[in-house]
Amino acid sequence: MTDSKNIVSLDLIKKAQENIKGVVKSTPLLFVKTLSEKYQSNIYFKREDLQVVRSYKIRGAYNKISNLSNEELKKGIVCASAGNHAQGVAFACSKLNVKGVIFMPITTPQQKISQVYMFGGDLVEIRLIGDTYDESYYAAKEYCETYSKTFVHPFEDMDVIAGQGTVGLEILEKATEKIDYLILPIGGGGLASGVGSVFKLLSPETKIIGVEPEGAPSLTVSLKKGVNTELVNIDKFVDGAAVKKMGDMTFGFCKEVLNDVKTINEGLICSTILKVYNENALVVEPAGALSIAALESLKSEIKGKNVVCVVSGGNNDITRMEEMKERALLYEGLKHYFLVKFPQRPGALKEFVNQVLGENDDIAHFEYTKKNQRSTSTAMVGIELKNKEDFKPLLARMKEFGFLADYLNDNQQLFEFIT
């Protein structure tokens, strides 16, 4: 199935392209004027957010399920997913009239759960188990073995990888110029394995950059250790790319096809989501924004180059937007949290406002409980700035007038208290 260089067979990917024809959209490759001007490059988005299930995952899921035998189909399908693979499997079950049981983390956004039911209808059942994809995966595998079902893995499967690889064929079919840089999001590694193989075989001069969230750097850690490694703890925020361990098969492919791997701060991902929405009217999910967010760290390299960012999905839950705005402001240095000491006397808050806050500083968060037995009380205060350069003067004034008890932005538990 692979050649001696540990690259996915082009014949397998071309066969997948035939299998999904008429079911999966051939999504556009769009020139992005705003980012091209910003980075003095030619930036293109491969718009997988425009798929019927709003992500590329339909490609691998449909290719895999359509290749199963009648006996395997009759057993029923089981999968584990953080959301997008689940939608692809549900869509395929509906198209092929197959029953499926889908395991998803309890933390899965409601928007993705609703979409699974919409695409699968009465043919699918959802079971919410565990806080992460990995916990759902183990539960799904146990269920599969107990009831002799057919498991459809989201990335550690050749038919799934080949299906995702069709994204690469479409990019090269639609490109009018040579592609200097290809930027791909990394979670389990299925997309990078398939698309990366296509480019290594058909466009070997293209530099392929893999991107993963800073809070779930499974590939980065594995490459440093030289062996596929399971992380103990991960930040689940980028749910579409937050896995504790990528596949052994996909790890092997990614080692071969990727030229570099970048990790991106979750705050920058949030900032990118908001900017892409405001400037380009695109709704992308956190995993879908990874490739776009990576442009900033590559700006010196990509100047004057042709760059393709694979926008892997657009299943963004609107209820998460406040948290995204919060993370973006923190990352950009425009919002700061403090524990503030207030004397137990009238007028203390007025003094804080008049002596400490600058002309453009705004109190955006305030939690205060009066303690009658103390001379001072402490409040948690969030201050939003117009310019990040205003932070140092603000901090200096807090110290000068004796209001500062502690600075909280560096506290890892901050989000437990403000979201």
C-alpha positions as CSV (number, residue, x, y, z in Angstrom):
1,M,0.0,0.0,0.0
2,T,2.9,2.3,0.5
3,D,6.2,2.7,-1.4
4,S,9.6,2.1,0.2
5,K,9.8,5.7,1.4
6,N,6.8,5.3,3.7
7,I,4.5,7.4,1.5
8,V,0.9,6.6,0.9
9,S,0.4,5.1,-2.6
10,L,-0.9,7.5,-5.2
11,D,-3.0,4.8,-6.8
12,L,-4.8,4.3,-3.5
13,I,-5.6,8.0,-3.2
14,K,-6.7,8.2,-6.8
15,K,-9.0,5.2,-6.2
16,A,-10.4,7.0,-3.2
17,Q,-11.1,10.1,-5.4
18,E,-13.2,7.9,-7.7
19,N,-15.1,6.4,-4.7
20,I,-16.1,9.7,-3.3
21,K,-17.0,11.4,-6.6
22,G,-20.6,12.7,-6.6
23,V,-20.8,12.5,-2.8
24,V,-18.0,14.7,-1.6
25,K,-17.6,18.3,-2.9
26,S,-14.5,19.4,-4.8
27,T,-13.9,22.5,-2.7
28,P,-12.4,25.7,-4.0
29,L,-8.9,27.0,-3.7
30,L,-9.4,30.7,-3.0
31,F,-6.9,33.6,-3.2
32,V,-7.0,35.7,0.0
33,K,-6.2,39.3,-0.8
34,T,-6.0,40.7,2.8
35,L,-3.5,38.1,4.0
36,S,-1.6,38.1,0.7
37,E,-1.0,41.9,1.2
38,K,-0.1,41.5,4.9
39,Y,2.5,38.8,4.3
40,Q,3.6,40.0,0.8
41,S,2.8,36.6,-0.5
42,N,0.2,34.8,-2.5
43,I,-2.0,33.1,0.1
44,Y,-4.7,30.6,-0.8
45,F,-7.2,28.8,1.3
46,K,-8.3,25.3,0.5
47,R,-11.9,25.6,1.8
48,E,-12.7,22.3,3.4
49,D,-15.1,24.2,5.6
50,L,-17.4,24.3,2.6
51,Q,-18.0,20.5,2.6
52,V,-21.5,19.3,3.3
53,V,-20.4,18.3,6.8
54,R,-18.2,21.4,7.0
55,S,-14.9,19.5,7.2
56,Y,-12.6,17.3,5.2
57,K,-13.4,14.3,7.4
58,I,-16.3,13.2,5.1
59,R,-13.6,12.1,2.5
60,G,-11.9,9.5,4.6
61,A,-15.1,8.3,6.4
62,Y,-17.0,7.8,3.2
63,N,-14.1,6.1,1.4
64,K,-13.6,3.7,4.2
65,I,-17.2,2.8,4.7
66,S,-17.9,2.4,1.0
67,N,-15.0,-0.1,0.8
68,L,-16.4,-2.3,3.5
69,S,-17.8,-5.7,2.7
70,N,-21.5,-6.5,3.0
71,E,-20.7,-8.6,6.0
72,E,-18.8,-5.8,7.7
73,L,-21.6,-3.3,7.0
74,K,-24.3,-5.7,8.4
75,K,-22.5,-5.8,11.7
76,G,-22.9,-2.0,12.1
77,I,-20.4,0.8,12.2
78,V,-18.7,2.2,15.4
79,C,-16.5,5.2,15.6
80,A,-14.9,7.6,18.1
81,S,-14.6,11.3,17.3
82,A,-14.3,14.8,18.7
83,G,-17.0,15.8,16.2
84,N,-16.0,16.1,12.6
85,H,-15.2,12.5,11.9
86,A,-18.5,11.7,13.6
87,Q,-20.3,13.9,11.1
88,G,-18.6,12.2,8.2
89,V,-19.4,8.8,9.5
90,A,-23.1,9.8,10.1
91,F,-23.4,11.2,6.6
92,A,-21.9,8.0,5.1
93,C,-24.2,5.8,7.2
94,S,-27.2,7.7,5.9
95,K,-26.0,7.5,2.3
96,L,-25.2,3.8,2.4
97,N,-28.1,2.9,4.8
98,V,-25.8,1.5,7.5
99,K,-26.4,1.7,11.3
100,G,-23.7,3.4,13.4
101,V,-22.9,4.0,17.0
102,I,-20.8,7.1,17.5
103,F,-18.7,7.7,20.7
104,M,-17.9,11.4,21.5
105,P,-16.4,13.2,24.5
106,I,-18.8,14.7,27.0
107,T,-17.0,18.0,26.2
108,T,-18.0,18.0,22.5
109,P,-19.7,21.3,21.5
110,Q,-23.5,20.9,21.2
111,Q,-23.3,22.2,17.7
112,K,-21.3,19.2,16.5
113,I,-23.6,16.7,18.4
114,S,-26.7,18.3,16.7
115,Q,-25.0,18.0,13.3
116,V,-24.3,14.3,13.7
117,Y,-27.9,13.7,14.4
118,M,-28.9,15.8,11.4
119,F,-26.7,13.9,9.0
120,G,-27.3,10.4,10.4
121,G,-30.9,10.6,11.5
122,D,-32.4,7.4,12.9
123,L,-29.4,5.4,11.6
124,V,-27.0,6.7,14.2
125,E,-26.8,6.6,18.0
126,I,-24.5,8.9,20.0
127,R,-22.8,7.9,23.2
128,L,-21.0,10.7,25.2
129,I,-18.2,9.2,27.2
130,G,-15.0,10.7,28.6
131,D,-13.5,14.2,28.7
132,T,-11.2,13.7,25.7
133,Y,-11.2,12.0,22.3
134,D,-8.8,9.4,23.7
135,E,-11.2,8.3,26.4
136,S,-14.1,8.0,23.9
137,Y,-11.8,6.0,21.6
138,Y,-11.1,3.4,24.3
139,A,-14.8,3.1,25.1
140,A,-15.6,2.7,21.5
141,K,-13.0,0.0,20.9
142,E,-14.3,-1.9,24.0
143,Y,-17.9,-1.7,22.7
144,C,-16.8,-2.8,19.2
145,E,-15.0,-5.9,20.5
146,T,-17.9,-6.8,22.9
147,Y,-20.6,-6.6,20.2
148,S,-18.5,-7.5,17.1
149,K,-19.0,-4.2,15.3
150,T,-16.9,-2.7,12.5
151,F,-14.7,0.1,13.7
152,V,-14.0,3.1,11.5
153,H,-10.9,4.8,12.9
154,P,-10.6,8.6,12.3
155,F,-7.0,8.5,11.2
156,E,-5.2,5.2,11.7
157,D,-6.6,3.5,8.6
158,M,-5.3,3.4,5.1
159,D,-8.7,3.9,3.4
160,V,-9.3,6.9,5.7
161,I,-5.9,8.4,5.0
162,A,-6.3,7.8,1.2
163,G,-9.7,9.6,1.4
164,Q,-8.1,12.6,3.2
165,G,-5.3,12.6,0.6
166,T,-7.8,13.6,-2.1
167,V,-7.6,17.1,-0.7
168,G,-4.1,17.2,-2.1
169,L,-5.1,16.0,-5.5
170,E,-7.7,18.8,-5.7
171,I,-5.2,21.4,-4.6
172,L,-2.8,20.5,-7.4
173,E,-5.7,20.3,-10.0
174,K,-6.9,23.8,-9.1
175,A,-3.5,25.5,-8.6
176,T,-2.4,27.7,-11.5
177,E,1.1,28.3,-10.2
178,K,3.6,26.1,-8.4
179,I,3.0,25.9,-4.6
180,D,6.0,26.8,-2.5
181,Y,4.4,26.2,0.9
182,L,1.6,23.9,2.0
183,I,0.4,24.3,5.6
184,L,-1.6,21.5,7.2
185,P,-3.3,21.1,10.6
186,I,-2.2,18.1,12.7
187,G,-4.3,16.1,15.1
188,G,-4.3,12.4,14.5
189,G,-2.2,12.9,11.4
190,G,-4.5,11.4,8.8
191,L,-4.9,14.6,6.7
192,A,-1.1,15.3,6.7
193,S,-0.3,11.7,5.9
194,G,-2.5,11.7,2.8
195,V,-2.1,15.2,1.5
196,G,1.6,15.2,2.3
197,S,2.1,12.0,0.4
198,V,0.4,13.5,-2.7
199,F,2.7,16.5,-2.6
200,K,5.9,14.5,-2.0
201,L,5.1,12.4,-5.1
202,L,3.6,15.1,-7.4
203,S,5.1,18.4,-6.1
204,P,8.3,17.5,-4.2
205,E,9.6,21.0,-4.3
206,T,6.8,22.2,-2.0
207,K,7.7,22.7,1.6
208,I,5.1,21.0,3.8
209,I,4.5,22.5,7.2
210,G,2.5,20.6,9.9
211,V,0.8,22.7,12.6
212,E,-0.6,21.5,16.0
213,P,-1.9,23.3,19.1
214,E,0.6,24.2,21.8
215,G,-1.5,22.5,24.4
216,A,-1.6,19.2,22.5
217,P,1.8,18.8,20.8
218,S,1.8,15.1,20.3
219,L,3.7,15.1,17.0
220,T,6.3,17.6,18.2
221,V,7.0,15.6,21.4
222,S,7.1,12.3,19.4
223,L,9.6,13.7,16.9
224,K,11.9,14.9,19.7
225,K,11.8,11.5,21.4
226,G,12.1,9.6,18.1
227,V,9.1,7.4,19.0
228,N,5.3,7.9,18.9
229,T,4.5,9.2,22.4
230,E,1.3,9.5,24.4
231,L,1.0,12.8,26.2
232,V,-0.2,12.7,29.9
233,N,-2.2,15.9,29.8
234,I,-3.5,18.1,26.9
235,D,-5.5,21.3,26.5
236,K,-8.8,20.2,24.9
237,F,-9.6,23.7,23.5
238,V,-8.7,22.9,19.9
239,D,-11.0,19.9,20.0
240,G,-10.5,18.9,16.4
241,A,-6.8,18.5,16.8
242,A,-6.3,17.7,20.5
243,V,-5.2,14.1,20.8
244,K,-2.9,12.6,23.4
245,K,-1.3,10.3,20.8
246,M,-1.4,10.2,17.0
247,G,-1.5,7.0,15.1
248,D,1.6,4.8,14.8
249,M,1.0,4.6,11.0
250,T,0.4,8.3,10.6
251,F,3.4,9.2,12.8
252,G,5.5,7.2,10.3
253,F,4.0,9.0,7.3
254,C,4.3,12.4,8.9
255,K,8.0,11.9,9.7
256,E,8.5,11.2,6.0
257,V,6.4,13.9,4.4
258,L,6.6,17.0,6.6
259,N,9.5,19.4,6.3
260,D,8.7,21.1,9.6
261,V,6.2,21.2,12.5
262,K,5.0,24.3,14.3
263,T,3.0,24.6,17.5
264,I,0.6,27.4,17.8
265,N,-0.6,29.1,21.0
266,E,-4.4,28.7,21.7
267,G,-4.7,32.5,22.1
268,L,-3.2,33.1,18.7
269,I,-5.7,30.5,17.2
270,C,-8.6,32.5,18.8
271,S,-7.2,35.8,17.6
272,T,-7.0,34.3,14.1
273,I,-10.6,33.0,14.2
274,L,-11.9,36.5,15.1
275,K,-9.7,38.2,12.4
276,V,-10.7,35.8,9.7
277,Y,-14.3,36.3,10.5
278,N,-14.0,40.1,10.7
279,E,-11.8,40.5,7.6
280,N,-12.9,37.7,5.4
281,A,-16.4,36.7,6.6
282,L,-15.2,33.1,7.2
283,V,-16.3,31.0,10.1
284,V,-13.6,28.5,11.0
285,E,-13.2,26.2,14.0
286,P,-10.1,26.2,16.2
287,A,-8.5,23.3,14.3
288,G,-9.5,24.9,11.0
289,A,-7.6,28.1,12.0
290,L,-4.3,26.3,12.7
291,S,-2.9,26.6,9.2
292,I,-3.8,30.3,9.0
293,A,-2.4,31.1,12.5
294,A,0.9,29.6,11.4
295,L,1.5,32.3,8.8
296,E,2.7,34.7,11.4
297,S,5.6,32.4,12.4
298,L,6.5,31.8,8.8
299,K,6.3,35.4,7.6
300,S,10.0,35.8,6.9
301,E,10.1,32.6,4.9
302,I,7.0,33.0,2.8
303,K,7.6,36.5,1.5
304,G,7.1,36.4,-2.3
305,K,6.0,32.8,-2.2
306,N,2.8,30.9,-3.1
307,V,1.2,29.5,0.0
308,V,-1.8,27.2,0.5
309,C,-3.4,26.9,3.9
310,V,-5.8,23.9,4.3
311,V,-8.8,25.3,6.2
312,S,-9.9,21.9,7.6
313,G,-13.3,22.7,9.1
314,G,-15.9,25.3,10.0
315,N,-17.9,23.7,12.8
316,N,-17.5,26.5,15.3
317,D,-19.9,26.5,18.2
318,I,-21.2,30.0,18.7
319,T,-21.5,29.5,22.5
320,R,-17.6,29.4,22.6
321,M,-17.1,32.8,21.1
322,E,-16.9,34.6,24.4
323,E,-14.1,32.3,25.5
324,M,-12.4,32.8,22.2
325,K,-12.5,36.5,22.5
326,E,-11.2,36.3,26.0
327,R,-8.2,34.1,25.0
328,A,-7.5,36.4,22.0
329,L,-7.4,39.5,24.2
330,L,-5.1,37.8,26.7
331,Y,-2.8,36.6,23.9
332,E,-2.7,40.1,22.3
333,G,-1.8,41.7,25.7
334,L,-5.1,43.7,25.7
335,K,-6.7,42.1,28.8
336,H,-5.1,41.7,32.2
337,Y,-6.4,40.2,35.5
338,F,-5.2,41.2,38.9
339,L,-6.0,40.6,42.6
340,V,-6.5,44.1,43.9
341,K,-6.3,45.2,47.5
342,F,-9.0,47.7,48.6
343,P,-9.0,49.4,52.0
344,Q,-12.2,48.8,54.0
345,R,-13.4,52.4,53.7
346,P,-15.7,54.5,51.5
347,G,-14.2,55.9,48.4
348,A,-11.5,53.2,47.9
349,L,-12.9,52.1,44.5
350,K,-13.1,55.7,43.3
351,E,-9.4,56.2,44.3
352,F,-8.5,53.1,42.3
353,V,-10.4,54.4,39.2
354,N,-8.9,57.9,39.4
355,Q,-5.3,57.0,40.4
356,V,-4.7,53.7,38.6
357,L,-6.8,53.5,35.4
358,G,-5.6,55.2,32.3
359,E,-7.8,57.3,30.0
360,N,-8.4,54.3,27.7
361,D,-8.4,51.5,30.3
362,D,-11.7,49.8,31.0
363,I,-12.8,47.5,33.9
364,A,-14.2,44.4,32.2
365,H,-14.4,42.0,35.2
366,F,-14.9,42.7,38.9
367,E,-15.5,40.2,41.7
368,Y,-15.5,41.6,45.2
369,T,-16.6,40.3,48.6
370,K,-16.5,42.7,51.6
371,K,-14.8,41.2,54.7
372,N,-15.9,43.0,57.8
373,Q,-13.2,41.7,60.1
374,R,-10.3,43.0,57.9
375,S,-8.8,46.4,57.2
376,T,-8.5,45.5,53.5
377,S,-10.4,43.2,51.1
378,T,-9.3,41.7,47.8
379,A,-11.1,41.8,44.5
380,M,-10.4,40.0,41.2
381,V,-10.3,42.7,38.5
382,G,-10.0,42.3,34.8
383,I,-8.9,45.4,32.9
384,E,-9.1,45.7,29.1
385,L,-6.6,48.0,27.3
386,K,-6.9,49.8,24.0
387,N,-3.1,49.4,23.4
388,K,-0.9,46.7,24.8
389,E,1.8,49.3,25.5
390,D,-0.5,50.7,28.3
391,F,0.2,47.6,30.5
392,K,3.5,48.6,32.0
393,P,2.3,52.1,33.1
394,L,-0.9,50.5,34.5
395,L,1.1,47.9,36.5
396,A,3.5,50.7,37.8
397,R,0.5,52.8,39.0
398,M,-1.0,49.8,40.8
399,K,2.2,49.2,42.7
400,E,2.8,52.9,43.4
401,F,-0.6,53.4,45.0
402,G,-0.5,50.1,46.9
403,F,-3.4,48.4,45.1
404,L,-1.6,45.4,43.6
405,A,-1.9,42.1,45.4
406,D,-1.1,39.7,42.5
407,Y,-1.0,39.6,38.7
408,L,-3.0,36.6,37.4
409,N,-2.5,36.3,33.6
410,D,0.4,33.9,34.2
411,N,-1.7,31.7,36.4
412,Q,-2.6,28.4,34.7
413,Q,-5.9,28.2,36.6
414,L,-7.2,31.6,35.4
415,F,-9.7,30.2,33.0
416,E,-11.3,28.1,35.7
417,F,-12.4,31.3,37.3
418,I,-13.3,33.5,34.4
419,T,-15.1,31.2,31.9
